[in-house]
């Protein structure tokens, strides 16, 4: 019996789960990092443990999925935000 074409597998996965396989995997990695951070692990160590290349790679995806950086998620200092009326 011939194997299904990879495109068929991706489309079927997307139909069942609502997201493509790579997005699903990235979301699972972000969720793992979130749990590791809450357990007290450093962001750089959590990034590597979850399969991200480095902390910057983690931060980009963490922000995309959860809307905040890992430091902000843990209640760290807010930087780079301008307040209304200040210059």
Buried (B, 14 or more C-beta within 10 A) or exposed (E): EEEEEEEEEEEEBBEEEEEEEEBBEBBEBBEBBBEBBEEEBEBBEBBBEBBBEEBEEBBEBBBEBBEBBBBBBEEEEEEEEEEEEEE
